[in-house]
Amino acid sequence: MKWEVIFRPETLAMYGEGLVTTLGLLLSSLLIGGILAVVFALALVSRVAMLRWVVGAYTYVIRGTPLLIQLYLIYYGIAQLEWVQERWNTVWPWTYFKDPFFCALLAFSLNTAGYTAEMIAGAIRETSAGEIEAAQAMGMSSSKAMRRIVLPSALRRTLPAYSNEVVMMLHSTSVASAVPAMLDVTAAASRIYSDFYLPFEAYIAAAAIYLVITFSLVGLFRLAERRFLAHLAPRAH
């Protein structure tokens, strides 16, 4: 084992660059995907059948296909369309499809939106009748009750399941290493492996980085659950 290679300044700098890319992908995709997920969840519980069908088909496809395939379809597939190639040097937004980071971000955002939308929609459907009746008794309309009572309650109750989705998305960012010119934590480990032929040291160091981030995220979500789900905790007698 040659751990001194891992702790060289240039090696640590490579892991640092990969860490920035990984965290950037994770946080950006969670932000964009979270906004999309709320919109999609509202469509899934909408009274408009067409909206339910379209978004339901989307989430079915997203959850039924591997993230790597989705990433390849966006990064390689869209680039092969002639009408995109004719526009991607000058016409927005096709100019972004030459950027590997944008393609990975788009794939991850659409993926997490599909999973999270189903979580939120399920929580909305499981909202207790008492909360809805209380909103109606206050004279709230259906849209106002959804905005001020049902949706906030559903988002709070989704926290435990969403924490698992966030951790899974962290691990899924390693898929970005399959895209050329993307240097995330996994890609950094792969370069160190190819340069020094140190598979154990390179990938164990990468695993340690992922573990630290994972435990940090789990800790943050536990604090959030104590704050926002305290009313659901068993009461001491």
C-alpha positions in Angstrom: 0.0 0.0 0.0 1.4 3.4 -1.1 -0.7 5.9 0.8 2.0 8.6 0.4 0.8 9.0 -3.2 -2.7 9.8 -2.0 -1.5 12.5 0.3 0.7 14.3 -2.3 -0.5 17.9 -2.9 -1.3 17.3 -6.5 -3.4 14.2 -5.6 -5.3 16.0 -2.9 -5.9 18.9 -5.3 -7.4 16.4 -7.7 -9.7 15.0 -5.1 -10.6 18.5 -4.0 -11.6 19.4 -7.5 -13.6 16.3 -7.7 -15.3 17.0 -4.4 -16.3 20.5 -5.6 -17.8 19.0 -8.8 -19.6 16.3 -6.8 -21.1 18.7 -4.3 -22.0 21.1 -7.1 -23.9 18.4 -9.0 -25.6 17.2 -5.9 -26.8 20.5 -4.5 -27.8 21.9 -7.9 -29.7 18.8 -8.9 -31.5 18.7 -5.6 -32.5 22.3 -5.9 -33.8 22.1 -9.5 -35.2 18.6 -9.0 -36.9 19.7 -5.8 -38.7 22.5 -7.5 -39.8 20.3 -10.4 -40.9 17.6 -7.9 -43.3 19.9 -6.2 -44.8 20.9 -9.5 -45.0 17.3 -10.7 -46.5 16.1 -7.4 -49.3 18.7 -7.6 -49.9 17.4 -11.2 -50.1 13.9 -9.9 -52.8 14.7 -7.4 -54.6 17.1 -9.8 -58.2 16.7 -10.8 -57.1 17.0 -14.5 -56.7 13.5 -15.8 -54.3 14.5 -18.6 -51.9 16.1 -16.2 -52.0 13.0 -14.0 -51.4 10.7 -17.0 -48.5 12.7 -18.5 -46.6 13.2 -15.2 -47.4 9.6 -14.2 -45.9 8.3 -17.4 -42.8 10.5 -16.9 -42.2 9.2 -13.3 -42.8 5.7 -14.5 -40.1 6.0 -17.2 -37.6 7.8 -14.9 -38.0 5.2 -12.2 -38.0 2.3 -14.6 -34.7 3.1 -16.4 -31.1 3.3 -15.1 -29.7 6.8 -14.4 -26.6 6.0 -16.5 -28.8 5.3 -19.6 -30.6 8.6 -19.0 -27.3 10.4 -18.8 -26.1 8.8 -22.0 -29.3 9.7 -23.8 -28.9 13.4 -22.8 -25.1 13.7 -23.4 -24.7 11.5 -26.4 -28.2 11.0 -27.8 -29.3 14.6 -28.1 -26.0 15.6 -29.6 -26.6 13.2 -32.5 -29.9 14.9 -33.6 -29.1 16.9 -36.7 -31.4 19.8 -35.8 -29.7 20.2 -32.4 -26.2 20.1 -34.1 -27.3 22.9 -36.4 -28.2 25.1 -33.4 -26.0 24.2 -30.6 -23.3 26.7 -31.5 -25.6 29.7 -31.6 -29.1 29.0 -30.4 -30.0 29.0 -26.7 -30.6 26.6 -24.9 -28.9 24.1 -27.2 -25.6 25.8 -26.7 -25.5 24.2 -23.2 -25.6 20.7 -24.5 -21.9 20.9 -25.3 -21.2 21.3 -21.6 -20.7 18.0 -19.8 -21.6 19.5 -16.4 -24.9 20.8 -17.8 -25.8 17.4 -19.3 -25.1 15.6 -16.0 -27.0 18.2 -14.0 -30.0 17.9 -16.3 -30.0 14.1 -16.1 -29.7 14.1 -12.3 -32.3 16.8 -11.8 -34.9 15.0 -14.0 -34.1 11.8 -12.2 -34.5 13.0 -8.7 -37.6 15.0 -9.7 -39.3 11.8 -10.8 -38.6 9.9 -7.5 -39.3 12.9 -5.2 -42.5 13.8 -7.0 -44.0 10.4 -6.2 -42.9 10.7 -2.5 -44.6 14.1 -2.2 -47.7 13.0 -4.0 -48.0 10.0 -1.7 -47.7 12.2 1.3 -50.4 14.6 -0.1 -52.8 11.7 -0.6 -52.1 10.5 3.0 -52.9 13.9 4.6 -55.4 13.3 7.4 -59.0 14.3 6.7 -58.9 16.4 9.9 -56.3 18.8 8.5 -58.4 19.3 5.4 -61.6 19.8 7.3 -59.9 22.3 9.6 -58.8 24.3 6.6 -62.3 24.2 5.1 -63.7 25.3 8.5 -61.4 28.3 8.3 -63.0 29.2 5.0 -59.9 28.3 2.9 -60.4 27.4 -0.8 -59.0 24.2 -2.1 -55.9 25.9 -3.6 -55.2 27.9 -0.5 -55.6 24.9 1.7 -53.2 23.0 -0.6 -50.7 25.9 -0.4 -50.9 26.6 3.3 -51.9 23.4 5.0 -51.6 20.2 2.8 -48.4 20.8 0.9 -46.3 22.0 3.9 -47.6 19.1 6.0 -46.7 16.7 3.2 -43.2 18.1 2.7 -42.5 17.7 6.4 -43.7 14.1 6.4 -41.6 13.3 3.4 -38.4 14.2 5.2 -37.4 10.7 6.3 -37.9 9.2 2.8 -36.3 12.2 1.1 -33.2 11.8 3.2 -32.7 8.4 1.6 -33.2 10.0 -1.8 -30.6 12.6 -1.1 -28.0 10.0 0.0 -28.8 7.9 -3.1 -28.3 11.0 -5.3 -25.0 11.6 -3.7 -23.9 8.1 -4.6 -25.4 8.4 -8.1 -23.2 11.4 -8.8 -20.4 8.9 -9.3 -22.2 8.1 -12.6 -20.9 11.5 -13.9 -17.5 9.9 -14.1 -18.7 8.1 -17.2 -18.9 11.4 -19.0 -15.6 12.6 -20.6 -14.1 15.8 -19.2 -16.1 15.4 -15.9 -13.9 15.3 -12.8 -15.9 14.2 -9.8 -14.6 12.2 -6.8 -14.9 8.8 -8.7 -13.3 10.2 -11.8 -10.4 11.6 -9.7 -9.9 8.1 -8.1 -9.9 6.6 -11.6 -7.2 9.0 -12.8 -5.1 8.2 -9.8 -5.6 4.5 -10.4 -4.6 4.8 -14.1 -1.6 7.0 -13.3 -0.1 5.1 -10.4 -1.9 1.7 -10.6 -3.1 2.0 -7.0 -6.7 0.8 -7.2 -7.2 0.1 -3.4 -5.7 3.4 -2.3 -7.4 5.5 -4.9 -10.9 4.0 -4.4 -10.7 3.7 -0.6 -9.9 7.4 -0.4 -12.9 8.1 -2.7 -15.1 5.9 -0.5 -13.9 7.7 2.6 -14.9 11.0 1.0 -18.4 9.7 0.2 -18.8 8.3 3.7 -18.0 11.7 5.3 -20.5 13.5 3.1 -23.1 10.8 3.7 -22.9 10.9 7.5 -23.0 14.7 7.3 -26.2 14.6 5.3 -27.8 12.0 7.6 -26.9 14.2 10.6 -28.5 17.3 9.0 -31.7 15.4 8.1 -31.9 14.0 11.6 -31.8 17.6 13.0 -34.4 18.7 10.4 -36.7 15.8 11.4 -36.4 16.7 15.1 -37.3 20.2 14.2 -40.2 19.7 11.8 -41.5 16.3 12.9 -41.4 16.9 16.7 -45.3 16.8 16.8 -45.2 13.2 15.5 -42.8 11.9 18.1 -44.3 9.6 20.9 -45.1 11.7 24.0 -43.6 10.7 27.3 -46.1 9.9 30.1 
